[in-house]
C-alpha cells in the first residue's frame, strides 16, 4: 500500500519519506524553524548604559551605539524559539535547549529604534532530506530608565563609612595619593561586582570619609591601605533597624589610620 501525505495527498515515493504523516514540504510549512516576536523592549539605564536582560542588569561593554546593538541582539537571542522534535511531538524551545540549528543575528539602528535581522538554518527531524531555512525581523524599542545601582547612588545609599585619618592632618598631596590608591582598588572591586559603588566622598578632619555601598567594599579598601601604607584599622557597628525579613540591620564604620 502506498503511503501518502494526509494534508496534500502527495505520495511518499514522489516527495520523500513522510514525517509524522506529512510530506517533506507540508512538514516544513506546518513547523516553521523558528518563532520570534514582532517587537521587544530593551530597558537601558540613561546614566551608566547598563541594560536589563534575564531579570538582571548588565554593565555595557562600552557606552555607545555599538553596545546598544549588542544588547539588542542578546535580548532577541533570548526571545527566539526553535522547533525541536520531542516524544510528544514538535515543540518550540529556547535556543539554549536546541541542537542542530544555526542562527545568525545582525542589528542596525533605525528611526524607530533598533532592527535585528535573524537568519536560521537546520533540521527539525532526522528524516528531513534537506535543511530548513528561516528569516525574520524583530524591532527593538529602547526604553530609557534608571538601573538599580544608579537609583541607589542617586539616593545616597550606603552601608558603611571608611574614615581615612593620619596621626596628623594629611597634606593635600597625601590626600590625592591616598585617593588614587583607593580608586584603583575600588575599580578592581567594581569590575567583579557592578553593585559596588562609593556614593559620597568628604574631606573631614584632615582625612577622607568614603560612604560605600557595602561593608565588604569598605573592608577591602581598608585592607588596601593597610597593605600599602601600614594603616591600622578599627571597626565598629551601630544598629539602625531591621530588614524586611526581620534581621537586624547595622551600619559599619571603619577607621584606617595612616602612620
Secondary structure, DSSP 8 states (H G I E B T S, - for coil): ---B-TTT--BHHHH-S-BTTB-HHHHHHHS-SEE--SEEEEEEETTT--EEETTEEE--SSSSHHHHHHHHHHHHHHH-EEEEEETTEEEEEEGGG--SEEEEEEEEEETTEEEEEEEEEE-SSTT-SS-EEEEEEEEEEEEEE--HHHHHHHTT--SEEEEEEESS---HHHHHHHHHHHHHHHHHHHHH-TT--EEEEEEETTEEEEEES-HHHHHHHHHHHHHHH--EEEEEEEEEEE-TTS-EEEEEEEEEEE-
